[in-house]
């Protein structure tokens, strides 16, 4: 049975943990507010970029091949998966959900035909321990996330695609829905999906006059579009990480409070038992002295 000293030590330990989880929750909440403002501002721009791209590509489609190398469609099985996770844990199932989805995608594909680009230390460490080959990794930049990081990442897989090293590029990340909800999403970036490029069932594109010309505009717009979508995904993941960590730390703080309550009850019971035992010892000793004096 635990002694009073052991119970007091456990209570102090849980109280220290509670202070840490409460502080982490407050830090995550402050960072979440800024990250949420950034993603709310970025979503309309990314959506409008995709709409403009769809109209432009639909207006430049020809029957003699793709108007740009990034629009070229191939039948090969070579697939590249960009997996976006966090550098740190203590965020509930935020990282494990993305990693589990990535493992499913890898298992569905032939192993030699899959290459991985991993963003975040958690995903890199997990996939490396399982023996997966990582073509490129990006870690240690989340606290200073900027458009340049998205450009570096997008330029990397665009280079692979244009060089003919891969036939498809998929982006796997956590989409920020709310503080408590982050949904793993897998988006095909290359080749650009037909639904995004003015495919069947979409409205007829507007008849624009382009200067200097559609081909020149595609050469600038397509890479910019991919960089924008990657930047949006990174911001979604960052906001989702802060939301998941805030929720996890709030639950941990609540659990610590409940544990302190249980331990306090145990401490009081043990203390009462000790006091009762001491009183019984005192009373028993007094009775023994009384009986000895009478004898």
N, C-alpha and C positions, 0 to 999 in steps of 0.2 A: 504494500500500500504506500502511496506517495506521502511524503512528509510535508509539513507546512512549508518548510524551506523550498522543497521541490515545486510545490504549487505556486508559491510566490515568484520563483524564478520563471516558471512558465508564463505567468500572468505578465511579468515585465517583458518577456520576450515577445509575446503576442502584441502588447501595447506598442513596442518599438516597431514591429512589422506594420501595425495599423497606421502609425504616423507616416511610414514610408509609402504605403499604398495610397493614403489620403493625399500626400504631396504629389505623387505621380498622377493621380487623377486630376488634380488642379492644373498641373503642367500640361497634360494632354488636352484638357478642356480649353486652355488658353490657345494652344497651337491649333486645335481643331477649328476654332472660330476663324482664324486667319486662312487656314487651308480650305475651309468651306466657302469663304468669300471668293477665293481664287478659282475654285472649280465652278462655282455658279457663274462667274464672269466668263470663264473659258468655254463653257458648253455652247452658248449661242454662236460664238465665233467658229467653233469646230463644226457645228451643224451647218452653218451657212457655207463654210468652205466645202463641205461634202456636197451640198446642193449645187453650188456653182460648178464644181468638178463634174457632177453628173450631167449637167446641161452641156458643158463644153465637150466632154467625151462623146456624148450622144450625137453632137453636131459634127464631130470629126471622124466618126466611124466609117471605115471604108472596107471594101471587100478584098483588098490586096495586102492585108496584113495590119498589124497594130500600128497606131499612129505614134507610139512611144514605147521604148523597151520595157517600161514598168507596166504597160498594159498587155504585154505578150502573155498568152496562155499556153502552158505546156502540159503534157500528159504524163510526165514522169512522176515517180512516187517520192522524190526527195523533198522532205519537209523540214523547215526550220521553225522552232518554237521559241518565242521570247517569253520567258517566265519572270514575272515581276513579283517579288516578295519584299519583306522588310529586312533591315539589318539587325533589329532587336526583337526579342520575344516579349513575353508578358502582355500579349494582346489577344488572349483567348484562342479561337480557332482561325484567326486571320491568315496566318501563314500556312497552316496545315491544310486548309481548304484548297488553296491554290496549288500546293505541292501535290495533293491527292489528285487533283484534276490533271496536272501535268503528267503524273505517272500513268494515268489512264490513257492519255493521248499517246504517250510513248509506247504503251503496250499494244495499242490498236495499230500502230505503224510498225513497219519492219525496222529493227534496231539500227542496221547500218545506214538506213535512209533518213535518219533523224539527227539533226544537229541542234544544239541548245545554245541560246544566249540567255544568261541568267543575270537578273538585276536583284541585288539584295543578298546579304550574307546568309540568311536562313535558308533560302532556296539553294544557293551554291553549296553550302555545307552538306545539306541533305542529299542532293543529287551526286555530289562528288563521293560521298561515303558509299552510295549504291553503285559506283563504278561507271556512271554515265559520263560521256565525254562532253566537256563544255568548251565550245568554240571561243566564247568571249564572255567576260563577266564585268559587271559594274557595281561597285560597293562604295560605301562611305560618303555618299553625297546627299542623302535625304534631307539633312538639316539645312542644306543650302541649295535645294532643287531649283534649277533654272532651265530656260529654254535650250541653253547650250548642251545640257546633258541629253535632252531628247534628240537634238540634232546629231550628236555623236552616235547615239544608239540607232537612229533611223538611217543615217548614212552607212552604218556598218552593214545592216541587212539589205539595204538597197544595192550596195556594192556586190554582195554575194549574189543577189538575184540577177542583176544586169550581167554579171560574169558567167551566168549559167550554172552556178554551183548548187543552187536550190531551185525547186519548182513552185514551192508555196512558202509563205511566211505567215505564221499565226502569232497573235499577241494574247497572252494569258495574264489577267490581272484581276484585282478585286474592285468592283464598281461600287462607289459610295452611294448608298440609298438613304440611309439615315444614321444616327449615332449608333443604333443597335443593329443595323442591318448592312452587311457588305456582301455582295453577290459575286462569286467568281464568274468571269466572262471570258470567252475565247473568241476573238475577232480575227477574221482573215484580212490581212493587210495587203498581201501580194499573191497572185494578181488581184487588182482591185475588183471586188465583187460586182456582178452585173447589176444587181439591184441598186448599187451606189453609182454605177456608171450609166444610168439611164436605160435600164433593161426593160423587158416587157412589163406591162401593167403600170408604168409610170407615165406621168403627164408628158405631152410633147414638149421638147425643149424650145425655149425662146429663140427666135432668129436674130442672133447678134452679129454685128460686124466687128471682126477682131483685127487689132493692129498691135504688133506687126504681123500676126497671123496665128491660127490655132496651134500649129506645131511648135512655134516659139513659146507661146503661152503655156502649152502643156509641159514643155521642158522646165519651166520655172514653177508652175503651179503644182504638178504632181509631187515633186520632192517636198515642197512646202506643205502640201496637204498631209503627207505621211508624217512629217515632223510634228505638225500640229496635232494629229491624232495620237501620236506617241506621247507628246507632252500632256495632252488631256488625260491619257490613261495613267501616266505617272502621278499627276495631281489627284486623280480619283483614288489611286492606291494609297497615297500619302494621307488624304483625308480619311479614308477608310481605316488606316492603321491607327490614327489618333482616336477615331471613334471607338474602335475595338478595344484599344488600351484603356480609354476612359471607362467603358462599360466593364471591362475585366477588373480594373482597380476599384471601381465602385462596389462590385460584388465581393471582392476580396476584403475591402474595408468593412462591409456589412457582416461577412463571415467572421472576421476578427472580433467585431463587437459582440456577436453571439457567443463566440468561444470564450471571451473574457467573462461574460455573464455566467457561463457554465462553470468555468474555473473558480469564479468568485463564490458560487454556491458550494462547490466542493471545498474550498478553503474555509468557509464559515462552518460547514458541517464538521470538518476535521478539527477546527479550533474548538467548537463546542464539545466535541467528543474528548479532546484533550483536557479542557477545563473540567468537564464532568468527572473524568478519571482522576484528576488531581484532587478534586473535592472528595471523591470517594476514598482516596488514599488518606486524606487529612482526617476525614470522619472516622475511618477505620483505625487510624493511629490513635485518635483521641479516645475511642472506645476501649482500645487495648490498654492505654494508660489508666483509664478509669477503672477497668476491671482489675488491673494489677494493684492499684491503690486500695481497692476494697478487700482484696485478698490479703 
